[in-house]
Amino acid sequence: MKIKIRNSKDFYAGLIFLFFGLLTLAINRSYPMGTPARMGPGFFPFLLGMIVALLGFLIAARSLTGKVEGVHPLVMRPLVFVLGAVIAFGILIQPLGLAVGILVLVVISSLGGPEFRLRSVVILYLVLAAMGVGIFVYGLGLPFKIWPL
């Protein structure tokens, strides 16, 4: 009996998830587990490894059923702009502050999409900046500079 992989993208993604889940479980063997009431240092990584491995198995198994899908070509533009936006944010957050860093992140990553809509970018920036400053600076009390001044 020959197994037919119908969706190679899901199959390989499932194998990657399965690999990292099993790797986590293998590394985690030496840590004490504890109990659900008094969790040891190995409890959460064990649960996380199990969930990731199970998810990988289910994704890989699902790729054996359903309709056949081809692999789409790799599109570089979104990858370059989103990755560049994250790197720029990481570099600029310290000297320019959280608000300007989020602005740079949103504008650069928006350039990776098929359309650039200024109104959507402004709304997204305002929401993310308000949430970022509210949660990280005021809620958690992290010492982020908000503005460059």
GILIN-V14888 format. One record per pair of residues at least 24 apart in sequence whose ideal C-beta (glycine too) atoms are under 8 Angstrom apart, sorted by the first residue. I is the first residue (numbers start at 1). J is the second residue. D is the distance in whole Angstrom. If there is no record, write none. Layout:
i,j,d
I,J,D
I,J,D
This chain:
i,j,d
3,64,6
4,64,7
5,63,6
5,64,6
6,63,6
6,64,6
6,65,7
6,66,6
6,67,7
6,68,5
6,69,7
7,62,8
7,63,4
7,66,6
7,67,8
7,68,7
7,69,5
8,63,7
8,69,8
8,71,6
9,63,8
9,69,7
9,71,6
10,59,5
10,60,7
10,62,6
10,63,4
11,59,8
11,60,5
11,63,4
11,64,7
13,56,8
13,59,6
13,60,8
14,56,5
14,57,7
14,58,7
14,59,3
14,60,3
14,61,7
14,62,8
14,63,6
15,56,7
15,60,6
16,56,7
17,52,6
17,53,7
17,55,5
17,56,3
17,59,6
17,60,8
18,53,6
18,56,3
18,57,6
18,60,6
19,56,7
20,52,6
20,56,8
21,49,5
21,50,7
21,51,7
21,52,4
21,53,3
21,54,7
21,55,7
21,56,6
22,49,7
22,53,5
23,49,8
24,48,6
24,49,3
24,52,7
24,53,8
25,49,4
25,50,7
25,53,7
77,112,6
78,112,4
78,113,7
79,112,8
80,112,7
81,108,6
81,109,6
81,111,5
81,112,3
82,109,5
82,112,5
84,108,6
85,109,4
85,112,8
93,144,7
94,145,7
95,148,7
96,148,5
97,144,7
97,145,4
97,146,5
97,147,5
97,148,5
98,129,7
98,132,6
98,133,6
98,136,7
98,137,7
98,144,5
98,145,7
98,146,5
99,129,5
99,132,8
99,133,7
99,146,5
99,147,6
100,147,7
100,148,6
102,128,5
102,129,5
102,132,6
103,129,7
